[in-house]
Amino acid sequence: MLNELGLAHVATTKIGNNLIRGLSGGERKRTSIGVELITNPSMVFLDEPTTGLDSKTAENVVSLLVKLAQKGGRTVVSTIHQPSSQIFGLFDELILLVRGNIIYQGKSNMAVNYFSSIGYECPKLTNPADYFMKIMNESGVLLDIMEQDQSKNASKNALQMTEQQIEEKFVQRLEHYNKAYSQSGMKEKALSGLHTEKVSTKDHSKVSWLKQFWYIFIRKCQDEIRNPMEVKMKFVQTLFFAAVMMIVFNKVLSRHLGFSHCKLIFSSALEDLEYKIEMECSSFFQSCPSWLAVKGQSEHVIPLG
């Protein structure tokens, strides 16, 4: 998987954070995708995987997703933010939504011809994704008016339109989209290809609870070894808490140490212990799904549940 994701050269590099220098932005994106692919899912959902990346890195990420879909037999469903023309050309299927309404659903390379047939022709040498975003927003109404009549008076009148007037024109455009979509037959075509086979709900074999605990325990020990700063901070925190307790109760003689004082010391120590256990359990169980999935693949079982 590291070779498929292009991460073999950074296999021993830490992810990194604001304090520790680690992977680059594109490598972090691919790592996030790899975490989801550990269980070898048949369908992957991604929410704007190219956000925050430069154009070349974003293209590399999308190319990787295309490769995973074609060679791995997976279905990749993703929302995307301002794709370049190169990225747009990599898509197989495209769904365009406006205010919850589907206005196009089909092959991405047929979208330009479809909108041309209903009166919205994409200019030559223009990124189709940018053009679709333009005609799918209220601001596109003003731009179309100014492009149709480039005189100063037309531009002035367009800029003086009220929000209500713009909304009315956009609603008319949206009604045109919906009517064209309903008459295109794209909805019926998409529904005709659906498979209605029943999904098997048979329970899979599972690894014993003790073995699950052992795997996660080893994983947690590795995390502690790889994060010495975290261990140091826990050690300092324990020393600080012990010092505070010694300062507060140092002058309290044993004969004056009544039940209330013992109760106070016990409660303070218990709260500190409870906080540490809660933090450790949270970190412990966060790593369960992906880690157990890796071990489950090596043992040909699904050790979840």
C-alpha positions as CSV (number, residue, x, y, z in Angstrom):
1,M,0.0,0.0,0.0
2,L,2.9,2.4,0.7
3,N,4.1,1.9,-2.8
4,E,0.7,2.5,-4.3
5,L,0.3,5.7,-2.2
6,G,3.8,6.9,-3.0
7,L,4.8,6.9,0.6
8,A,7.5,4.2,0.7
9,H,10.3,6.8,1.0
10,V,8.7,8.4,4.1
11,A,7.6,5.1,5.8
12,T,9.7,5.9,8.9
13,T,8.9,9.6,9.0
14,K,6.5,11.0,11.6
15,I,3.3,12.7,10.5
16,G,4.3,15.8,12.3
17,N,2.4,18.8,13.8
18,N,2.9,22.4,14.5
19,L,6.0,21.7,16.6
20,I,7.5,18.6,14.8
21,R,8.4,18.8,11.2
22,G,7.0,15.8,9.4
23,L,5.2,14.9,6.1
24,S,4.3,17.5,3.5
25,G,0.7,18.5,2.8
26,G,0.3,16.1,-0.1
27,E,1.9,13.3,1.8
28,R,-0.5,13.9,4.7
29,K,-3.5,13.8,2.4
30,R,-2.3,10.5,0.9
31,T,-1.7,9.1,4.4
32,S,-5.3,10.0,5.4
33,I,-6.5,8.2,2.3
34,G,-4.3,5.2,3.2
35,V,-5.8,5.0,6.7
36,E,-9.3,4.6,5.1
37,L,-8.0,2.0,2.7
38,I,-6.6,-0.3,5.4
39,T,-9.8,-2.2,5.7
40,N,-9.9,-2.5,1.9
41,P,-13.4,-1.0,1.4
42,S,-15.3,-1.3,-1.8
43,M,-16.4,2.3,-1.6
44,V,-14.5,5.4,-0.3
45,F,-16.1,8.7,0.5
46,L,-13.8,11.8,0.5
47,D,-14.7,15.4,1.4
48,E,-12.6,17.9,-0.6
49,P,-9.3,15.9,-0.7
50,T,-7.5,18.6,-2.6
51,T,-8.3,21.5,-0.3
52,G,-5.2,23.4,0.8
53,L,-2.9,21.8,-1.9
54,D,-1.2,23.4,-4.8
55,S,-2.4,22.5,-8.3
56,K,0.3,19.9,-9.0
57,T,-0.1,18.1,-5.6
58,A,-3.9,18.2,-6.0
59,E,-3.5,16.6,-9.4
60,N,-1.3,13.9,-8.0
61,V,-3.8,13.1,-5.2
62,V,-6.7,12.8,-7.7
63,S,-4.5,10.7,-10.1
64,L,-3.9,8.4,-7.1
65,L,-7.6,8.1,-6.4
66,V,-8.3,7.3,-10.1
67,K,-5.6,4.6,-10.0
68,L,-7.0,3.1,-6.8
69,A,-10.5,3.0,-8.4
70,Q,-9.4,1.4,-11.6
71,K,-6.9,-1.2,-10.3
72,G,-8.5,-1.8,-6.9
73,G,-12.0,-2.2,-8.1
74,R,-13.2,0.5,-5.7
75,T,-15.8,3.2,-6.1
76,V,-14.5,6.6,-5.1
77,V,-17.1,9.3,-4.3
78,S,-15.7,12.8,-3.6
79,T,-16.7,16.4,-3.3
80,I,-14.1,18.7,-4.7
81,H,-13.2,22.4,-4.4
82,Q,-12.3,24.3,-7.6
83,P,-10.7,21.5,-9.6
84,S,-8.4,22.5,-12.5
85,S,-9.1,21.5,-16.0
86,Q,-6.6,18.6,-15.7
87,I,-8.3,17.3,-12.6
88,F,-11.7,17.7,-14.1
89,G,-10.6,15.5,-17.1
90,L,-9.8,12.7,-14.7
91,F,-13.4,12.3,-13.4
92,D,-15.5,9.4,-14.8
93,E,-18.9,10.5,-13.4
94,L,-20.2,14.0,-12.4
95,I,-23.1,15.1,-10.3
96,L,-23.9,18.8,-10.0
97,L,-26.1,20.1,-7.2
98,V,-27.8,23.5,-6.8
99,R,-29.7,24.1,-3.6
100,G,-30.3,20.4,-3.2
101,N,-31.4,19.9,-6.8
102,I,-29.5,17.7,-9.2
103,I,-29.1,19.5,-12.5
104,Y,-26.6,17.1,-14.1
105,Q,-25.8,13.4,-13.5
106,G,-23.7,11.5,-16.0
107,K,-20.4,11.2,-17.7
108,S,-18.1,14.2,-16.9
109,N,-16.9,14.5,-20.5
110,M,-20.5,14.9,-21.7
111,A,-21.4,17.7,-19.3
112,V,-20.2,20.5,-21.6
113,N,-22.3,19.2,-24.5
114,Y,-25.4,18.8,-22.2
115,F,-25.3,22.4,-21.0
116,S,-24.7,23.7,-24.5
117,S,-27.8,21.9,-25.6
118,I,-29.9,23.8,-23.0
119,G,-28.5,27.2,-23.8
120,Y,-25.4,27.4,-21.6
121,E,-22.4,27.0,-23.9
122,C,-19.0,26.8,-22.2
123,P,-16.5,29.3,-23.8
124,K,-13.5,27.8,-25.6
125,L,-10.3,27.5,-23.6
126,T,-12.3,27.7,-20.3
127,N,-12.1,25.3,-17.5
128,P,-15.5,23.5,-17.5
129,A,-15.5,23.3,-13.7
130,D,-15.1,27.1,-13.4
131,Y,-17.9,27.7,-15.9
132,F,-20.3,25.3,-14.1
133,M,-19.6,27.1,-10.8
134,K,-20.4,30.4,-12.5
135,I,-23.8,29.4,-13.8
136,M,-24.7,27.6,-10.6
137,N,-24.3,30.7,-8.4
138,E,-26.4,33.9,-8.1
139,S,-23.3,36.0,-9.1
140,G,-23.4,34.2,-12.5
141,V,-26.6,36.0,-13.3
142,L,-24.9,39.4,-13.1
143,L,-21.9,38.2,-15.0
144,D,-24.1,36.9,-17.8
145,I,-26.0,40.2,-18.1
146,M,-22.7,42.2,-18.3
147,E,-21.2,39.7,-20.8
148,Q,-24.3,39.9,-23.1
149,D,-24.3,43.7,-23.2
150,Q,-20.9,45.2,-22.5
151,S,-22.0,48.8,-22.6
152,K,-21.5,51.0,-19.6
153,N,-25.3,51.4,-19.0
154,A,-25.9,47.7,-19.1
155,S,-23.1,47.1,-16.5
156,K,-24.4,49.9,-14.4
157,N,-28.0,48.6,-14.5
158,A,-26.8,45.1,-13.6
159,L,-24.8,46.3,-10.6
160,Q,-27.9,48.3,-9.4
161,M,-30.1,45.2,-9.3
162,T,-31.5,44.4,-5.9
163,E,-31.1,41.0,-4.2
164,Q,-34.7,40.2,-4.8
165,Q,-34.3,40.8,-8.6
166,I,-31.2,38.6,-8.7
167,E,-33.0,35.9,-6.7
168,E,-35.9,35.9,-9.1
169,K,-33.7,35.6,-12.1
170,F,-31.7,32.8,-10.5
171,V,-34.9,30.9,-9.5
172,Q,-36.0,31.1,-13.1
173,R,-32.7,29.7,-14.2
174,L,-32.9,26.9,-11.6
175,E,-36.4,26.0,-12.8
176,H,-34.9,25.7,-16.3
177,Y,-32.2,23.4,-15.1
178,N,-34.7,21.2,-13.3
179,K,-37.0,21.0,-16.3
180,A,-34.1,20.1,-18.6
181,Y,-32.8,17.5,-16.2
182,S,-36.2,15.8,-15.9
183,Q,-36.6,15.7,-19.7
184,S,-33.1,14.4,-20.3
185,G,-33.7,10.9,-18.9
186,M,-30.5,11.0,-16.8
187,K,-32.4,10.1,-13.6
188,E,-34.0,7.1,-15.2
189,K,-30.7,6.0,-16.7
190,A,-29.0,6.2,-13.3
191,L,-31.7,4.3,-11.5
192,S,-31.8,1.5,-14.2
193,G,-28.2,0.6,-13.4
194,L,-28.8,0.0,-9.7
195,H,-28.2,-3.5,-8.3
196,T,-30.9,-4.7,-5.9
197,E,-29.1,-7.7,-4.5
198,K,-29.6,-8.3,-0.8
199,V,-26.6,-7.6,1.4
200,S,-25.5,-10.5,3.5
201,T,-25.7,-9.8,7.3
202,K,-23.9,-13.0,8.3
203,D,-21.5,-12.5,11.3
204,H,-17.8,-12.9,10.5
205,S,-15.3,-14.6,12.7
206,K,-13.7,-12.4,15.2
207,V,-10.4,-12.3,17.1
208,S,-10.8,-12.9,20.8
209,W,-11.0,-9.9,23.1
210,L,-7.7,-10.8,24.8
211,K,-5.9,-10.8,21.5
212,Q,-7.4,-7.5,20.5
213,F,-6.3,-6.0,23.8
214,W,-2.8,-7.3,23.3
215,Y,-2.5,-5.8,19.8
216,I,-3.7,-2.4,20.9
217,F,-1.4,-2.6,24.0
218,I,1.6,-3.2,21.9
219,R,0.6,-0.4,19.6
220,K,0.2,2.0,22.5
221,C,3.6,1.1,23.8
222,Q,5.1,1.8,20.4
223,D,3.3,5.2,20.4
224,E,4.8,6.0,23.8
225,I,8.3,5.1,22.6
226,R,8.0,7.1,19.5
227,N,6.8,10.2,21.4
228,P,9.3,10.7,24.2
229,M,8.1,14.3,24.7
230,E,4.7,13.0,25.8
231,V,6.3,10.6,28.3
232,K,8.4,13.4,29.7
233,M,5.4,15.7,30.1
234,K,3.5,13.0,31.9
235,F,6.5,12.4,34.2
236,V,6.8,16.2,34.9
237,Q,3.0,16.4,35.6
238,T,3.3,13.5,38.1
239,L,6.2,15.1,39.9
240,F,4.4,18.5,40.0
241,F,1.3,17.0,41.4
242,A,3.4,15.1,44.1
243,A,5.2,18.3,45.0
244,V,2.0,20.2,45.4
245,M,0.6,17.5,47.7
246,M,3.9,17.6,49.7
247,I,3.8,21.4,50.1
248,V,0.2,21.5,51.1
249,F,0.3,18.6,53.6
250,N,3.9,18.7,54.7
251,K,3.3,20.5,58.1
252,V,0.2,18.5,59.0
253,L,1.3,16.2,61.8
254,S,0.2,12.6,61.7
255,R,-1.8,12.9,64.9
256,H,-3.7,15.8,63.4
257,L,-4.3,14.0,60.1
258,G,-7.9,13.2,60.6
259,F,-10.4,11.5,58.4
260,S,-11.3,14.7,56.4
261,H,-7.6,15.3,55.5
262,C,-7.2,11.7,54.4
263,K,-10.4,12.0,52.3
264,L,-9.1,15.1,50.7
265,I,-5.7,13.6,49.7
266,F,-7.4,10.4,48.5
267,S,-9.9,12.4,46.4
268,S,-7.2,14.5,44.8
269,A,-5.0,11.5,44.0
270,L,-8.1,9.7,42.6
271,E,-9.0,12.6,40.4
272,D,-5.5,12.8,39.0
273,L,-5.5,9.1,38.3
274,E,-9.0,9.2,36.8
275,Y,-7.9,12.0,34.4
276,K,-4.9,10.0,33.3
277,I,-6.9,6.9,32.8
278,E,-9.5,8.8,30.7
279,M,-6.8,10.3,28.5
280,E,-5.1,7.0,28.0
281,C,-8.3,5.1,27.2
282,S,-9.3,7.8,24.7
283,S,-6.0,7.5,22.9
284,F,-6.1,3.7,23.3
285,F,-9.4,3.1,21.7
286,Q,-8.9,5.7,18.9
287,S,-6.3,3.4,17.4
288,C,-8.5,0.3,17.6
289,P,-10.3,0.2,14.3
290,S,-7.3,0.7,11.9
291,W,-4.8,-1.2,13.9
292,L,-7.1,-4.2,14.4
293,A,-8.1,-4.1,10.8
294,V,-4.4,-4.5,9.7
295,K,-4.0,-7.5,12.1
296,G,-7.4,-8.9,10.9
297,Q,-6.2,-8.9,7.3
298,S,-3.1,-10.8,8.2
299,E,-5.3,-13.4,10.0
300,H,-8.1,-13.4,7.4
301,V,-10.7,-12.3,9.9
302,I,-12.6,-9.1,10.7
303,P,-11.8,-8.5,14.4
304,L,-14.3,-5.7,15.0
305,G,-17.4,-5.8,17.2
